[in-house]
Amino acid sequence: MDDLLDDRTLQRALTAAHLYYVQERTMEAIADELRTSRSTVSRLLSHARATGIVDIRITSPFAAPQLLEERLADRFGITAHVVPVPDDTHEVERQERVAVAAAHLLGDLVGPEMTVGVAWGSTTEAVSRRLVPKPVHGTTFVQLNGSGNTHTTGLLYASEILSRYSAAYGGSAQQFPVPAFFDDPRTKRAMWRERSTRRILAMHAAMDLVVFSTGSAGSRVPSHVYAGGYLEPHELAALEREGVVGDVATVFFRADGSSDGIPLNDRATGPRFDVLRAVPRRLCIVSGASKVVSVRGALAAGLVTDLVVDEAAARALTE
């Protein structure tokens, strides 16, 4: 019975959306045709937008975002999506607006029979809450790196993010139940020989799309790897001595994009950068000028093909 009601609601939402957006009928006229109230028509239109029946896109007549996108494309060889956000916007709200834009872009990037890698973190978590449902066949969402530390397994946090992606697209979720960092590199090497781990690593090697942000110790919206108890003070000090400016899926890099010779990477569970660079589409989502240094490092490392970024950060990247 619930399925019948859902189908009926979707059909009515589709009809209302077609009448309103295509035939340009008023809400009053639609209410008369559907023999319902104007408030119900408004709810049906909201339902149509929330379920992806209606996808509203805005083309700005102003040149600033488009020019920034062109400059980023010319300079870094990427496809950039610049989100207009007023400079005085609070950082949390800035992240939220970028997350909404990224969620809509993902609807274009995610297709059937794909393997999509998802890194956990505050930005990908924000995106997960804004995804527009779009059922696709046979798509698998795989966790990029482990999430456990000495305080928590991290499984609930990572699995909630992953499950939202898989639910939005009707796909399956594959968790990676290992720590974010092993205590000893030898433990990691032993674990990487296990068949259960090799299965996840094989999925990483076959990814069609990867979704991530850059972590940064100086970000105004704290990166989860730095704020979630994953790094001890002596480890943070070691990263600073190495000139580390950020990480992608707990693999750290310097301003020039190099990641070799950083001891913590030998214990990290995120994919090596050569694995990431082999993925055809690599969507990086960032907000705020405080992340510009880490984004530059990720761009220098060749980790990004598509970038969703707010206008202020985009300006800083092009300067």
ZAMARGU-4260 file (C-alpha; in steps of 0.2 Angstrom, whole numbers, plus 5000, padded with zeros to 4 digits):
<rodrens>
0) 5000/5000/5000 | 5014/5012/5004 | 5022/5009/4987 | 5006/5013/4979 | 5004/5029/4988
5) 5022/5034/4984 | 5020/5030/4965 | 5004/5040/4966 | 5012/5055/4974 | 5027/5054/4961
10) 5014/5054/4947 | 5005/5069/4954 | 5021/5078/4957 | 5027/5074/4939 | 5010/5081/4932
15) 5011/5096/4943 | 5029/5100/4938 | 5025/5098/4920 | 5010/5110/4921 | 5020/5123/4931
20) 5037/5123/4923 | 5033/5117/4905 | 5016/5123/4902 | 5018/5138/4913 | 5001/5136/4922
25) 4998/5145/4938 | 4996/5136/4954 | 4978/5140/4955 | 4975/5132/4938 | 4985/5117/4942
30) 4975/5115/4959 | 4959/5116/4949 | 4965/5103/4936 | 4971/5091/4950 | 4956/5095/4961
35) 4966/5099/4975 | 4972/5114/4985 | 4985/5127/4981 | 4995/5122/4996 | 4995/5104/4990
40) 5002/5109/4973 | 5016/5119/4982 | 5020/5103/4991 | 5020/5092/4975 | 5032/5105/4967
45) 5043/5104/4982 | 5043/5085/4981 | 5047/5086/4962 | 5063/5096/4966 | 5068/5085/4981
50) 5066/5069/4971 | 5075/5075/4956 | 5060/5075/4944 | 5064/5094/4942 | 5082/5099/4941
55) 5083/5118/4942 | 5099/5126/4934 | 5104/5144/4934 | 5115/5152/4921 | 5122/5168/4927
60) 5122/5184/4916 | 5136/5190/4925 | 5154/5186/4920 | 5164/5184/4936 | 5160/5165/4940
65) 5162/5160/4922 | 5178/5170/4920 | 5185/5162/4936 | 5180/5145/4929 | 5189/5148/4913
70) 5205/5155/4922 | 5205/5139/4933 | 5203/5128/4918 | 5217/5137/4908 | 5229/5137/4923
75) 5226/5119/4930 | 5219/5110/4916 | 5203/5105/4925 | 5184/5108/4924 | 5179/5121/4937
80) 5162/5125/4945 | 5163/5141/4954 | 5149/5144/4967 | 5144/5162/4969 | 5144/5166/4988
85) 5145/5183/4996 | 5162/5186/5004 | 5155/5190/5021 | 5146/5173/5022 | 5150/5162/5037
90) 5161/5148/5034 | 5148/5135/5038 | 5135/5142/5027 | 5149/5144/5013 | 5152/5125/5015
95) 5134/5122/5014 | 5131/5131/4998 | 5146/5123/4990 | 5139/5106/4995 | 5123/5109/4987
100) 5131/5114/4971 | 5142/5098/4972 | 5127/5087/4976 | 5118/5093/4960 | 5134/5090/4949
105) 5136/5073/4956 | 5119/5069/4948 | 5127/5072/4931 | 5143/5062/4935 | 5136/5046/4943
110) 5129/5033/4931 | 5125/5015/4930 | 5138/5001/4933 | 5151/5013/4941 | 5162/5011/4955
115) 5163/5027/4965 | 5175/5031/4979 | 5170/5042/4993 | 5182/5050/5006 | 5174/5053/5023
120) 5176/5071/5030 | 5166/5086/5034 | 5163/5092/5016 | 5158/5075/5009 | 5147/5073/5024
125) 5138/5090/5020 | 5137/5084/5002 | 5129/5068/5007 | 5114/5077/5015 | 5110/5087/4999
130) 5111/5073/4986 | 5096/5073/4974 | 5089/5055/4972 | 5093/5047/4955 | 5092/5028/4954
135) 5105/5020/4943 | 5108/5002/4940 | 5123/4993/4948 | 5133/5007/4955 | 5145/5003/4970
140) 5151/5016/4982 | 5167/5011/4991 | 5175/5020/5006 | 5192/5027/5002 | 5201/5025/5018
145) 5199/5018/5036 | 5190/5028/5049 | 5196/5021/5066 | 5207/5029/5079 | 5211/5026/5097
150) 5195/5034/5103 | 5182/5026/5091 | 5180/5014/5077 | 5174/5028/5066 | 5162/5015/5057
155) 5146/5024/5061 | 5152/5041/5055 | 5159/5034/5039 | 5145/5022/5036 | 5132/5036/5037
160) 5141/5046/5024 | 5143/5031/5012 | 5125/5025/5015 | 5118/5042/5010 | 5127/5041/4993
165) 5121/5023/4990 | 5103/5027/4995 | 5102/5042/4984 | 5107/5033/4969 | 5100/5016/4973
170) 5118/5008/4974 | 5127/4997/4986 | 5140/5002/4999 | 5156/4994/5003 | 5165/4999/5019
175) 5183/4999/5023 | 5184/4993/5041 | 5202/4997/5045 | 5210/5011/5055 | 5213/5028/5047
180) 5232/5025/5052 | 5240/5009/5058 | 5252/5010/5072 | 5266/5001/5063 | 5269/5001/5044
185) 5272/4982/5045 | 5254/4979/5052 | 5247/4988/5036 | 5258/4978/5024 | 5252/4962/5033
190) 5234/4968/5032 | 5235/4973/5014 | 5239/4954/5010 | 5223/4949/5017 | 5210/4943/5004
195) 5196/4954/5012 | 5207/4969/5011 | 5213/4965/4994 | 5194/4965/4988 | 5192/4983/4993
200) 5209/4988/4986 | 5204/4980/4969 | 5188/4991/4970 | 5199/5006/4972 | 5209/5001/4957
205) 5193/5000/4947 | 5185/5017/4952 | 5177/5027/4938 | 5174/5042/4950 | 5181/5048/4966
210) 5173/5061/4977 | 5184/5070/4990 | 5189/5086/4998 | 5206/5092/5004 | 5210/5091/5023
215) 5219/5106/5030 | 5225/5109/5048 | 5222/5128/5045 | 5204/5126/5038 | 5191/5137/5047
220) 5179/5123/5046 | 5190/5110/5055 | 5195/5095/5044 | 5189/5079/5052 | 5206/5071/5052
225) 5213/5085/5062 | 5199/5088/5073 | 5193/5070/5076 | 5207/5064/5087 | 5216/5055/5073
230) 5233/5064/5075 | 5244/5065/5091 | 5253/5081/5094 | 5270/5074/5089 | 5262/5068/5073
235) 5256/5085/5069 | 5273/5092/5073 | 5281/5080/5061 | 5269/5084/5047 | 5274/5103/5050
240) 5292/5099/5049 | 5289/5089/5032 | 5281/5105/5025 | 5264/5096/5024 | 5250/5107/5018
245) 5235/5095/5017 | 5229/5077/5014 | 5217/5068/5003 | 5209/5053/5011 | 5223/5054/5025
250) 5237/5053/5013 | 5247/5069/5016 | 5256/5080/5003 | 5267/5096/5002 | 5264/5112/4993
255) 5272/5105/4977 | 5261/5090/4977 | 5274/5078/4983 | 5270/5064/4995 | 5285/5054/4996
260) 5296/5053/5012 | 5282/5058/5023 | 5282/5044/5037 | 5264/5045/5042 | 5259/5040/5024
265) 5267/5023/5027 | 5254/5020/5040 | 5239/5028/5031 | 5225/5018/5024 | 5220/5030/5010
270) 5224/5026/4992 | 5241/5030/4985 | 5241/5045/4973 | 5245/5035/4958 | 5229/5025/4961
275) 5219/5041/4962 | 5227/5048/4947 | 5222/5033/4937 | 5203/5037/4941 | 5195/5045/4925
280) 5185/5058/4935 | 5191/5065/4952 | 5179/5077/4960 | 5187/5089/4973 | 5175/5099/4983
285) 5181/5114/4994 | 5175/5130/5002 | 5184/5144/5010 | 5200/5153/5006 | 5208/5145/5021
290) 5209/5129/5011 | 5218/5137/4996 | 5235/5131/5000 | 5229/5113/5002 | 5219/5114/4986
295) 5235/5120/4976 | 5245/5106/4983 | 5231/5093/4977 | 5231/5102/4960 | 5250/5101/4959
300) 5249/5082/4963 | 5237/5080/4948 | 5223/5073/4959 | 5209/5084/4952 | 5199/5084/4936
305) 5184/5093/4942 | 5183/5106/4956 | 5168/5113/4965 | 5174/5129/4974 | 5166/5145/4981
310) 5170/5162/4972 | 5182/5168/4985 | 5193/5153/4985 | 5192/5153/4966 | 5199/5170/4966
315) 5213/5166/4978 | 5218/5151/4967 | 5219/5162/4952 | 5230/5175/4960
</rodrens>
